[in-house]
Amino acid sequence: MTLAWAIIGFGLGGLVCYLADVLPTQRRLAKPVWLPFSFAKFFDYLKLPRNAAVLFLLTLLAVLLFVFPVNAFPGYQLLLVGAYFALVIVIDIEHRLVLHMVSLGGALLLGAIGQQWVGLTRVLLGGAAGFGVMLALYLLGDWLGRLLARLRGRAWQDTALGFGDVTISGVIGVLLGWPSVLSALFFGVLFAGAFSLLYLIWAMAQRSYTPMMSFAYAPFLCLGAMTTIVLAIF
């Protein structure tokens, strides 16, 4: 049975890698990059650092969920949540992009899971809160960024938050519901702030600091959601 869970986790990892390959560039399902097939080409693909990490982590998660079952949440649901967050994280790190189709698919999948966890009312309230809070931060950041750029006489580029981060916050909201979504957003912003501070210190030490530099934000939101789930388990 452990082997079966490992195979399921590995398969989900392969699906995440495939979707992360094709969706950002094709915006649709397309043929895998390792076609036409050969064993050498396929195994070279699996050994790529990103793919190896995703496959290992999701396989490990699947095995752990089988060996140490969680009473609060069904293991298969936690595995699906982990796979979805892995997809969001990989795409945003590699492309600085949160696709609307990924957000919509996540809202449907994670919303269905969230309805079983906390009920429909809290799912709807959580989705509205997650989307609304991050939308307010997005608009505030955009306004402040434009103001600072104007005062400094620089061309305006973009806010640290993108609208995709707003939609992902809504997805996290329909998964965790109200009020747990607030905890997830708090942790997400906290982790992003800590990363920004560490990066600022490093960049200034390397004399490579660039004002108004942005980075992938969705991974920290996903990490905040996962932290909230872990705290709920323990």
C-alpha positions, 0 to 999 in steps of 0.5 A, a space after each residue: 500500500 505504501 508503494 501505491 501511495 508513492 506511485 500516486 505521489 510520483 504521478 502527481 509530481 509528473 503531472 505538475 512538471 508537465 503542466 508547469 512546462 506547457 501552460 505558461 507558454 502554450 496556455 493549453 494542454 500540449 505534447 510533453 517536451 520529452 516527446 518523441 519518446 526515448 528512455 534516455 530523453 525521458 530520464 534526462 527530463 526527470 533528472 532536471 533539478 526542478 523536476 527531481 525536486 517536485 517528484 521527490 517532495 510529492 512522493 515523500 508527501 504521499 508516503 508520509 500521509 500514508 504512514 502518518 495519517 492525519 485525522 483532521 484531513 483526508 490524506 488524498 485531499 492534502 496530497 492534491 492541495 500540495 500538488 496544486 501549490 507546487 504547480 503555482 510555486 514552480 510557475 511563479 518562480 520560473 515565469 513570474 506568472 500566476 495564470 488565471 486558468 490555474 487560479 480558476 482550476 484551483 478555485 474549483 478543486 480547492 473550493 470543493 475540498 474546502 467545502 468538506 473541511 469547513 462548510 460552504 458558508 465559510 468557504 464563500 466568506 474565506 474566498 471573498 476575504 482572501 481576494 478582498 484583502 489582497 486586492 486592497 494591498 495590491 491597489 495600495 501597493 500600486 498607488 504607492 509605487 507610482 507615487 515613489 516612482 514619480 517622486 524619484 523621476 523613474 519609470 514605473 515598472 510594477 508592484 511586488 504584488 501582481 493581480 495573480 497573487 490576488 486571485 491565488 489569495 482567493 483560492 486559498 480563501 476557499 480552501 481554508 475558509 473564514 477566518 483561517 484565511 487571515 492566518 494564511 495571509 498573515 504568514 504569507 506576508 510575514 514570510 515574504 517580508 522576511 525574505 525581502 529583508 534578507 535579500 535586501 541585506 544580501 544585495 546591499 552587501 554585494 552592492 547589487 541592490 536595485 530599488 523597486 525590484 519585485 520577486 515571485 510572491 505567490 510561493 510565500 502565500 502558498 507557504 502561508 497556507 501550508 503553515 496554517 494547515 500544519 498548525 491546524 493538524 498539530 
